[in-house]
Amino acid sequence: MFDALTERLTGVFDTLTGRGALSDKDVDSALREVRVALLEADVALPVVKAFIAKVKEEAVGERVIRAVKPGQQVVKIVYDALVETLGGTGGPVDLMLNQGPPAIIMMAGLQGSGKTTTTAKLALRMRTRLRKKVLVASLDVRRPAAMEQLAVLAQQAEVDSLPIIAGQLPAEIARRAITAGRLGGYDVVFLDTAGRTSIDEDMMSEAAEIARIASPIETLLVADSLTGQDAVETARRFHERLPLTGIVLTRADGDGRGGAALSMRAVTGLPIKFLGIGEKIDGLDAFDAQRIAGRILGQGDVVSLVERAVENVKQDEAEKLAAKMAKGKFDLDDLAMQLRQIQAMGGLGGVMGMLPGAQAAKKAMESGAVSDKSVKRQIAVIQSMTKQERAKPDLLNASRRKRIAAGAGVDVSEVNKVIKMHRSMSDMVKAMGKGGMKGLMGKMGGMFGGKMPPMDPAALQRLGQQAASSGSGLPGLPGQSPPQGLPGLGNTQNPGGFTGLPGLPFGKK
């Protein structure tokens, strides 16, 4: 959603950070480019004016001009302004569940914005993360099969749905859902209201009546981020009639320009609580202003990447692989498992989009040098091998490679790439198994002509102290260190290293 804006801002700041000193003229020129970039991203004009005024007030002055790295100082100021515009530094705003039980959560929005799917996604999140007993109820008696759709999604999320009784009005269904939630001992009840293709008085009156009957602790507006400023206007008009408490932006993985997300908080005063990604039932991310601002400025979102890895990595598999790698062993079955974990984490596009320098990764994928299809081909190649061949890659002579290529439907060169990638990773694992990090660093030293470049111990100590205090490797941005002891992410007790965060299959073509 923010790709175009990220590309524009990255180009502006690359010019600034490449200079040793900045004048007021340089800053003004850069801010003009930022203003154009925000307007092109469909950010509301009043929001853009307030944003540029705030940044200019901070960026023009002796403190920036005389800074050691003035370009980085400007980037930091823009980052802080983005965080404030998006919602502040308080972190993700979760759902309030201090009512009841049951806590009533009402979903509102236009037809086609993704209310029903988002209801199921939130129900799944409540069940898996918060261990809540959840009931979902569809109040949409107008859209064909709307109730049946929610019932099917509830089965996928493994939560209960209110039985469908034909002919009931939305208000009656709401009363029945609340009663069922209370008698059934449910912690949370979701009310999925009906929508229209446009806002009209009948819809708003119906929603207002349901809100009066249910007295929900949360009333969430589901808005389509692809509609840009229309989503902001929709939120404003809904908020005039309903006591909205938050917003969920859907299709955040689409090609929208990001203006809705940047404008929503400033125009409506409501927090964006979640971002819907794709149609899969688990495609929901908590909205964090700091992380989103980091993505917009091309700094990545390492924390979300770590969280996604933890969610998709099985603890027992990670521990087995860590123990295996500690002994210096890494076969093709292990490589296939790592590749599948990349797919589970959203594919190469999802993983690389969260890493610093995401624009370079995006260009690599657009050029075809790296793609999700290549991961599928590599898994197919490994699956075409026998169990013995996967355990002992040295058996793979020319005739076996030819047979594997035919079985996977690829050229022999693709098989060679997989074997070469495995050999590189296996060598690294063996080095770690023999000498721990010292052995690994020695192995990596081959990239520098056989030895690692000289390092100043005092500088390393200062770097370690700085990392410990800030938790950040990104200059000028807040710490994004992953929590310790996450399964498969490596720590002092896990000699296996990054077993749960798979190595990206970047081999030479």
Phi, psi and omega in degrees: 000329184256011188301312183296318179295318179299317181297317180294313183292323178299319178296320179296313186283335174298322178293318181292312186289344179278358182255145180281334180217151182235142174255169176301326180296319178298316181294316179299318180297317180295320181291330174297318178295320178297318180299315179297318180298318180293319179295321178293333178280006176071031174281140182301139185303314179300325179292319179297315181299315179295322180295311182295321179298319181293315181295318182296322179300322181277326191275339181260113180162172183298326185298321181279314185298324182264007179293156179298318177233082185299325179298316178295326179296319178294318178301318179297320179295316178296319178301313180298320179293322177297316180300315180295319180295322183282341178149359176096181188263013184285356182084182181300140178262107184275174181288144177276126182232026184269024177248154171080220009283157000273152172278123183268127177239120183257133180254128181230161178153173179283158177295135180091359181279346179103028182298311186295314178296319179295323177302314180294321179297317179293322178297317177298318180297317179298320183288316187277319185272322185254358179056044180261148173273120192241140172236133177245145181222130177267126178254011183269097182265001184259313183287128181303133175063016179296317180294318179295323179299315180294324179296319178294316179295325178296322176297318179296323180278354180061044173235167182274148174239148181292129179304142183275128174240115184296141174092352179284146177276159182305320181296320179293321178295320180299316179296319180294322179294318180295318178296315179297322179295321181288315182287329182274358179071032181279144178278323185224137174236124177261130176250109181268102185278167180282155176234172176231169175287342175210161181289129175221169186293323180298315181296315183293323178295318179297315179296320180294322178294317179296319178298323179291320181290315188274334186048059186293146176282335176228132171237107186258132174265125177262118184235144180276117183292340180290343181277357174061234184294338176297325178296322179293317179295320177300315180298319181297315183289324176295321184293335177292334184250337183237148177280069182297142178245348181185173184230142171243121178264121180265169180057038179292345178268005180279189183261024174296165187266001174085358183296327181298315182295320182286334184264335192303310184294318183292323184279318186261337185078005181263142178283142170277120186262326183215157173241125177273133183233111177072185183261350181293149188295338180260009183276071180216127179242140172293140182274120178236116185301320182295318180292318180296318179298321177298319178295318182299323181272010175077016181268000178078184180215077186293324182298314178296324178297316178297316180297320179294322178297316181297320182293328187259352180264128177279130186304312184294320178295319180296319181293320178297316180292323178297316179295322180293317180291331178298334178269004178082022183249137180199104182257186184288334173296321178294320178297318179297321179297320178296319180294322178294326178294325175299317179297318181294334181272010178108010180078178180299323180298317180293320181288311184292331179294341180262357180270151174303142183079036185299331180295321177296320179295319180298318179295323179296321180288322179294327180285347181090358179294327179224133180204161176293332178296325180296324178295316179298320179296319181295321177295319179298320179298314181294322180291339179279354177273157174283165179300321180293320180293322179293326180282329182230083183299341179296343179286348189281085175275185186298317183291322178294319180297323179294318178296319180295318179299318179295320180293327181269351181073034180229173175283161178298330180299327178294321177296318179298322179296317180297316180295319179294319178297317178297319181298319179297314180293322179296320178297319178296318180295318179298321179296320178293322180294326182279314187230018180062215181294331178295317178294322178296314181296325177295321178294319179292338181299338178299338179287345182245036177078028175099350177210155179285148178296150182298140180235136178281117182304321180296321179293321178297320180296317179296320180297319178296318179295320179295318180294322181294324183279325184256336182065027186222140171256004183256120184299128173080358180248156184294160184299140177227045181282137180289152178296149184284150172077018179287142186297127175078006180256359172081131172205191184294336178269357184240092184289353183285347178080216190274065185284332183266343178256095195299149173289133182288137186280067179261092177252164178289139181283000000 
